[in-house]
């Protein structure tokens, strides 16, 4: 038994999801007539009480499309220094949007309204970039899957509204936050101008993400998606998986969180582990003792059939998902000892 905890992107479609995919009605999405893609987009927009949505291959694309829509060359994007849009999207902010970044040092990747307000560039300073977007990430990957206090999000929104700056959410794992806090997608739809959600992480789809926003922003994003080569053809197969996931795979995320906390407990008393980050959702990050190289440790785990990833100096990450069961958890406990 291989125990693969490298990411929640490693899952395979369930039998029920496969059945939904094979039964999907198809069209050509570039021409706008794939009924299943359209149904997914309408479902997501309605869920967040926003106007429109756009189905894309990846969360990197949905984030980059949002940044391209909201910014202009020479502007800047405020985000945390550990944000996915900055660290893990290939320099796309600079390459796609010709924009800079203002990197803030948040609390495990979560920004405060005070930080955002202080970072906004003055409009009349010709020496400075113009701030044209604030981007938050929830849950925060590099922060160990931590999530925002919604009141802080509302406070950040007020700062953005005061300065007429759009607010974007990288919500790749937003549903992991929602099942913990009890907040609704519609609440988030009220606070953000655009929201990116991944279907291929905790929700268990084989591929796909959604960008949600106003009709005007989604129309612009659709044009830029075409320029980036992201137009789908008969994408209804994949969209059907997304519809199934939104209907059936949200509430079960709690199970992933319970198992993640148990993994955290497994490592908490290991002599080679200096720290286990607080486990809030489905991500577990451990900090190894300085004498233990993270690459060697991940290799040692792999030799015992447990797959994880390095996540920085002396850091190792595990991510639980729907293909990681109690049977896997018990076997992992046995192997780790």
C-alpha positions in Angstrom: 0.0 0.0 0.0 1.4 3.4 -1.1 0.3 6.2 1.1 0.4 9.3 -1.1 0.1 12.6 0.9 2.0 14.8 -1.5 -1.1 16.8 -2.2 -4.9 16.6 -2.4 -4.5 16.8 -6.2 -3.5 13.1 -6.4 -7.0 11.7 -6.1 -8.8 9.7 -8.7 -12.5 10.2 -9.6 -14.9 8.1 -7.6 -17.1 5.6 -9.4 -20.0 7.9 -8.9 -18.1 10.8 -10.3 -17.0 8.7 -13.3 -20.6 7.8 -14.0 -21.6 11.5 -14.0 -18.7 12.3 -16.3 -19.6 9.6 -18.9 -23.2 10.7 -18.8 -22.4 14.4 -19.5 -24.0 16.2 -22.4 -21.4 17.8 -24.5 -20.9 20.8 -26.8 -18.0 23.1 -27.7 -17.2 25.5 -24.9 -15.1 27.9 -27.1 -18.4 28.4 -29.0 -20.2 28.7 -25.7 -22.5 25.8 -26.2 -21.3 23.0 -24.0 -24.4 22.6 -21.8 -22.5 20.9 -18.9 -19.8 23.5 -18.7 -22.5 26.2 -18.8 -24.4 24.4 -16.0 -21.3 24.2 -13.9 -20.5 27.9 -14.3 -24.1 28.9 -13.5 -24.1 26.6 -10.5 -20.9 28.2 -9.1 -22.1 31.7 -9.7 -25.4 31.0 -8.0 -23.6 29.3 -5.1 -21.5 32.4 -4.4 -24.4 34.8 -5.3 -22.2 36.3 -8.0 -23.0 37.1 -11.6 -20.9 34.7 -13.6 -18.2 32.1 -13.6 -15.5 30.7 -16.0 -14.3 27.1 -16.0 -10.5 26.8 -16.5 -7.9 24.1 -16.5 -6.1 25.2 -13.3 -6.1 27.5 -10.3 -3.0 29.1 -11.6 -4.9 30.2 -14.7 -8.0 31.5 -12.7 -5.7 33.5 -10.4 -3.7 34.9 -13.3 -6.8 35.8 -15.2 -8.2 37.7 -12.2 -4.9 39.6 -11.9 -4.9 40.4 -15.6 -8.5 41.6 -15.4 -7.9 43.9 -12.4 -4.5 45.4 -13.1 -2.7 47.4 -15.7 1.0 47.4 -16.6 3.1 49.1 -14.0 0.6 48.6 -11.2 1.1 46.4 -8.1 -0.7 43.6 -6.3 -0.7 43.4 -2.5 -0.3 39.9 -1.2 1.4 37.9 1.5 5.1 36.9 0.9 4.0 33.2 1.0 1.1 33.6 -1.4 0.6 31.0 -4.1 0.2 33.7 -6.7 3.7 34.9 -6.0 5.6 31.7 -5.1 4.0 29.0 -7.3 2.7 30.6 -10.5 5.9 30.9 -12.5 6.2 34.7 -12.2 2.8 35.1 -13.9 2.0 38.4 -12.3 5.0 40.0 -14.0 4.8 37.9 -17.2 1.1 38.1 -17.9 0.1 41.4 -16.3 3.4 43.4 -16.3 2.7 44.2 -12.7 4.7 44.2 -9.5 4.0 42.9 -6.1 4.0 44.3 -2.6 4.8 41.4 -0.3 3.5 41.6 3.3 4.5 39.5 6.2 1.2 38.2 7.5 0.2 35.8 10.3 0.9 32.4 8.8 0.1 34.1 5.5 -3.0 35.9 6.6 -3.0 39.7 6.1 -4.7 42.3 8.4 -6.7 45.3 7.3 -4.0 47.5 9.0 -1.2 45.9 6.9 -3.2 46.3 3.7 -4.0 50.0 4.4 -0.4 50.8 5.1 0.8 49.1 1.9 -1.4 50.9 -0.6 0.6 53.2 -2.8 -0.3 56.9 -2.7 -2.0 57.9 -5.9 0.0 61.1 -6.3 3.4 59.6 -6.0 4.9 59.3 -9.4 7.9 57.3 -8.1 5.6 54.5 -6.9 3.6 51.8 -8.6 -0.1 52.1 -8.4 -1.9 49.6 -6.2 -4.6 48.0 -8.3 -5.4 44.7 -6.5 -5.3 43.1 -3.1 -5.2 39.3 -3.1 -5.9 37.0 -0.1 -5.4 33.2 0.1 -7.8 31.0 2.1 -7.0 28.5 3.2 -3.3 29.4 3.3 -1.1 26.7 1.9 2.2 27.8 3.3 0.6 28.6 6.6 -0.4 25.0 7.1 -3.9 25.2 5.9 -4.9 28.0 8.3 -8.0 30.2 7.4 -9.1 33.7 7.9 -11.3 35.2 10.6 -14.2 36.4 8.4 -14.4 39.7 10.3 -10.8 40.5 9.2 -11.8 39.8 5.6 -14.7 42.3 5.9 -12.3 44.9 7.4 -9.9 44.4 4.5 -12.8 44.8 2.1 -13.6 48.1 3.7 -10.1 49.3 3.1 -10.3 48.2 -0.5 -13.6 49.9 -1.0 -12.3 53.2 0.5 -9.4 53.2 -2.0 -11.5 51.8 -4.9 -9.2 48.7 -5.2 -10.6 45.3 -6.2 -10.2 42.4 -3.8 -9.4 38.9 -5.1 -9.5 35.6 -3.3 -7.3 32.6 -4.1 -9.8 30.2 -2.7 -8.1 27.0 -4.0 -9.1 25.3 -0.7 -11.9 27.7 0.3 -14.4 24.9 1.0 -11.9 23.4 3.6 -12.3 26.7 5.4 -16.0 26.9 5.0 -16.7 23.5 6.5 -14.7 24.5 9.6 -16.2 28.0 10.1 -19.8 27.4 8.9 -19.7 30.4 6.7 -21.3 30.3 3.3 -20.0 30.8 -0.2 -22.5 33.7 -0.6 -20.9 35.5 2.3 -17.6 35.4 0.4 -19.3 36.5 -2.8 -20.4 39.7 -1.1 -16.8 40.6 0.0 -14.7 39.7 -3.1 -14.7 41.1 -6.6 -13.3 37.8 -8.0 -12.9 34.3 -6.4 -10.9 31.4 -7.7 -11.8 27.9 -6.5 -10.1 24.6 -7.3 -12.2 21.5 -8.1 -9.1 19.3 -8.3 -7.9 19.6 -4.7 -10.1 18.7 -1.8 -13.2 18.3 -4.0 -11.5 15.4 -5.8 -12.0 16.3 -9.5 -9.4 15.1 -12.0 -8.8 18.7 -13.3 -10.3 22.1 -13.3 -10.9 25.4 -11.4 -13.4 28.2 -11.6 -13.1 32.0 -11.6 -16.2 33.7 -10.3 -17.1 37.4 -10.5 -19.2 40.0 -12.3 -20.3 39.5 -15.9 -17.9 42.2 -17.0 -14.9 40.7 -15.3 -15.7 37.2 -16.5 -16.2 38.4 -20.1 -12.7 40.0 -19.9 -11.3 36.8 -18.3 -12.8 34.7 -21.1 -10.9 36.7 -23.7 -7.6 36.5 -21.8 -8.2 32.7 -21.3 -8.4 32.3 -25.1 -5.2 34.3 -25.5 -3.5 32.0 -23.0 -4.7 28.9 -24.9 -7.1 27.9 -22.2 -10.2 27.5 -24.4 -12.0 24.2 -23.9 -13.8 22.1 -26.6 -15.9 19.2 -25.3 -15.1 20.0 -21.7 -18.4 18.8 -20.3 -16.8 15.5 -19.2 -14.7 17.5 -16.7 -17.4 20.0 -15.9 -19.7 17.1 -14.9 -17.1 16.0 -12.3 -17.2 19.6 -10.9 -20.9 19.5 -10.6 -20.8 16.2 -8.8 -18.1 17.4 -6.5 -20.0 20.5 -5.5 -23.0 18.4 -4.7 -21.3 15.5 -2.9 -17.8 16.2 -1.8 -18.0 19.4 0.3 -19.3 18.1 3.7 -16.9 15.2 3.7 -13.9 17.5 3.8 -14.3 17.4 7.6 -13.0 13.8 7.4 -9.8 14.9 5.8 -9.3 17.5 8.6 -9.8 14.8 11.3 -7.2 12.6 9.7 -4.8 15.4 9.3 -4.9 16.2 13.0 -4.2 12.6 13.7 -1.2 12.7 11.4 0.0 15.8 13.3 -0.3 13.9 16.6 1.8 11.1 15.1 4.7 13.4 14.6 4.4 15.5 17.7 6.5 13.3 19.9 9.1 12.3 17.3 12.6 13.3 18.4 13.6 14.4 14.9 10.5 16.8 14.7 11.0 20.2 16.2 7.5 21.5 15.6 4.2 20.5 14.1 2.3 23.5 12.7 -1.2 23.9 14.1 -3.4 21.7 12.0 -6.6 23.6 11.0 -7.7 21.8 7.9 -6.2 19.1 5.7 -2.5 20.3 5.6 0.1 19.1 8.0 3.5 20.8 8.1 6.3 19.6 10.3 9.6 21.4 11.1 12.5 19.0 11.5 15.5 19.5 13.7 18.3 21.5 12.0 20.4 18.4 11.8 17.8 16.5 9.7 17.7 17.5 6.0 14.2 17.6 4.7 15.2 15.9 1.4 16.7 12.9 3.3 13.6 12.7 5.5 11.2 12.7 2.6 13.3 10.0 1.0 13.2 7.9 4.1 9.4 8.2 4.2 9.2 7.2 0.6 11.2 4.1 1.3 8.5 3.1 3.8 5.8 3.8 1.2 4.7 7.2 2.5 4.9 10.0 0.0 5.3 13.7 1.2 7.0 16.8 -0.2 9.6 19.1 1.1 8.2 22.6 1.8 11.2 24.7 2.6 14.3 24.4 4.8 13.6 21.6 7.4 9.9 21.6 6.4 7.9 18.6 5.2 4.2 18.8 4.1 1.5 16.2 4.1 -2.0 16.8 2.7 -5.0 14.5 3.3 -7.7 13.9 0.7 -10.6 11.6 -0.2 -8.4 8.8 -1.3 -6.7 8.7 2.1 -8.9 6.5 4.3 -8.8 5.3 7.9 -7.1 2.1 6.6 -4.3 4.3 5.2 -4.1 6.3 8.4 -3.7 3.1 10.5 -1.1 1.7 8.2 0.8 5.0 8.3 0.8 4.9 12.1 2.2 1.4 12.0 5.0 2.3 9.6 6.0 5.5 11.5 5.8 3.7 14.8 
